[in-house]
């Protein structure tokens, strides 16, 4: 699978993890469809922009993560979702990524 465009500025393209695969049941016992579940807060960085430009023309790009890293990002952020062939990608500013994760880290009940 290849990502077909390059984010600009300090934007990052992420493929969110499918951590909500388990069916969610409401307090009354109703099974909630996938679209009503909380979105994943973790994902794999697929592409990132060159960074913000400073006044002297250089780029700021010291963000602590690379393409291919698994990251944790803020729930309430200014992001765009992009659907390509049924896969939903998230594009958000690099400042909204708050941690890098190991492959086997499980993130549950995070309120960010």
N, C-alpha and C positions, 0 to 999 in steps of 0.2 A: 504494500500500500504506500503510495507516495502522496505527499501534500503538494498541491498544485500552485500555491502562491506564497509569496514572501511578505511577511508583515513589515510595516514601515515604522520608523521611530522606535519607541520603546515597547511596541506591542509584541505579544507572545501568542502563538497558536498552540492549543492544548487539546489532546484527545482525552476527555474525562474517563476515569475508570468506571467500570460497571459494578460498583460495590453494592448497588441496590437491587441485585438480581433476586434476592430472597423476597417472596411475597410479603407485603406489609399488610397487617390486619389492624383495623381501627379498634378503639375501645369497645365498640358494640359488636365486634366480630365480623365486620364487613371487609372483604378483601379489596384493597385499593389498587387500581390499575397503575402501571408504571408511570404514566404521565402525572399522577398525583403524588408521587414520592419525591422526597427531597433530592435535589440534584447532587451528584458526586462533587466533593470538594478536593479530590485528588485526580491527577492525570499525568500523562506523558507529554513533555514538551516536544512538539514536532518541528517548530520553526520559530525563530525570533528575529526581530528587526535589528538594525545596526545600532540602535541606542539614540538617545536624544542628542541634538547638536548643541554645543556650548557656544558662547559668544565669540570665542576665538576660532571656531570652525572644527574643533575636535569633537569626537563622539564620547558620550558617557556610556560605558558598557561593562561595568563591574557589578553584576547582579548576583553572582554566586551560583548560577546553574547553567547547564549546557543543554543543547538539543539531545534528547534521549533520556534526560533525567526525569524521575517521578517527583512531582511537587504537590504541595498543599497550598490551596489558594483561598482567598476570602469568599464567603458566601454572597455578601451584598457588595457587588462591585459594578463598575461601568464596563460591561462586557457585551460582546456580540456573539450570537450563536450562528454557525454556518453549517448547513446540511449538505453533505456531498454523498450521493449514493446511499442514503439512509443512515450515514454515520454523522452524528452531531458533534461538531468541533466548537470549542470556546476560544475566543480571541479577547485578550485582556491586557492591561498594562503590566509591565514587569514588576512594578511596585506593589501589585496585589498578590504576588507570590510570596508566601510567608515562611516556607520551609522546603528543603529537599528531603526526600524520603528514601529509605532502602527499598529494594524490590519486595521484601517480605513484610514490610510494615503494614499493619492493619489499622485503619483510622476509623473509629466509631464514635458516635455521639459528640462530635466536635461542634461547638457553637462559636463560629467566628464571624 
